[in-house]
Amino acid sequence: MHIVAGTPDEIVLSETTPETEWIRGRAKRKVSPQRSHARIQGRLVVLLDTWARGRGEVSPEWRFRLAPAEDVRRPLVPDVAYVSYERMRGVASEDLEAPTFAPDVAFEIQSPSDNLDDLEDKVRVYRACGTRAVVVIDPRRRLVRVIDDDGIRTLERDDVFDHAALPDFRLELAELFSALDRPA
């Protein structure tokens, strides 16, 4: 299907548009984003990229090649990823194209068609590979779940998201979710 090559240590999938990831033992193509997903993703990239100047890189749909302990390396593509310059230090430019380390923070925007078991598997793999926080955004319910060493916390529309992995970054969720509002 999409498997280009494979070894006992790594599953390599061809690049596709939209991207294909390896989730729960199978190749799964990401869904083309609909309006709500695209609006939240765009707003998040702009806000994070502005904050990240001099600190690291923010990108949408950045492919990472991750291997949880004693498991095969596989591609995962967060909707938005942040990687600090500190973690990038010493890594060759070509190796940053599809890093073999997890992002500092991975953002996943939940679509109505998402399989929750698949989403939970991605969260598990990110965390097992060193992602400090996984942020799952539900545009339909306007909720955010933050999964980190402290567990899971749920934020609502009037809350502010901040995290030690993103020092001095504060995101008013009302501002993020306002990307979904249409002018009267």
NORLINJO-V284739 format. One line per field, one symbol per residue. ss: DSSP state (a for helix, b for strand, c for the rest). phi: phi as a letter, one per 20 degrees, with the letter a starting at -180 (. if undefined). psi: psi as a letter, one per 20 degrees, with the letter a starting at -180 (. if undefined). Layout:
ss->???
phi->???
psi->???
//
This chain:
ss->ccbbbbcccbbbbccccccbbbbccbbbbcccccaaaaaaaaaaaaaaaaaacccbbbbbbbbbbbccccccbbbbbbbbbbbbaaaaccccaaaaccccccccbbbbbbcccccaaaaaaaaaaaaaccccbbbbbbccccbbbbbbccbbbbbbcccbbbbccbbbbbbbaaaaaaaacccc
phi->.dfebbcfdbdddffccffdddclnbfcefeffeggffffffffffffffffgndrccbelefdddcfglcffbeccffbcccffgfegnefgffefbfeceffcddddfdgefefffffffggfgffeoffbdddddffelccdddbfeoccdddgeedebbgfcgmeccffffffffefdff
psi->eipgrqriipppqqprorqpropljqpppqqpqrgggggggggggggghghipihaqpqqlppqoqoqpkrqpqpqnqhpqppqhghipipqghiihmqjqqqgppppopqhipphhgghggggggghjjphppoopnhgilqppppahibpqpqrhjrppqqhimpjppoohhggiiiiqqq.
//
